[in-house]
Amino acid sequence: MGWITAVAIYFVVWWTVLFAVLPWGAHTPDDTDAGKAAGAPAKPRIGLKFLITTVVSAIVWVLIYLTVTSGLISFRN
């Protein structure tokens, strides 16, 4: 696996995991002020979600890398 392929796979995995992590802990506020969307989360904690996404994506990427380099799954056949 070349480094460009590895980065591309990590990028796709990161975005997929981000969309899985975004709803975690998202609660709508009880009262909405004028000009705020009713469905917007009260405390989005996006930095924490980016950190969780990065760690989980790294673990998933390592598993993908080990699977591809071990020859268990071959994309050349």
Steps between C-alpha positions, in 0.01 A plus 500: 500500500649832394493806720247680278264203525553483876418870543193470276372201699558685829315805364196291402504310830531826698196657333295182539584477870429872547146461374455203735635697799319832443166394655664378824381711789309746282202634691281786386456786746178527696447863407598653168575866456397699196737442211621158613403177329276279712696187408846640576675319787543693824864394552643350179849428648642481147864499617443189709318335211791580264741344750288186537465481121875527451578225753232260374600567137864426579403166656277409205772608254760282673263203478445567129875541442582175681231314309621624162874453565458155656360364176181388669307703244658562164383773267736386223312185396 
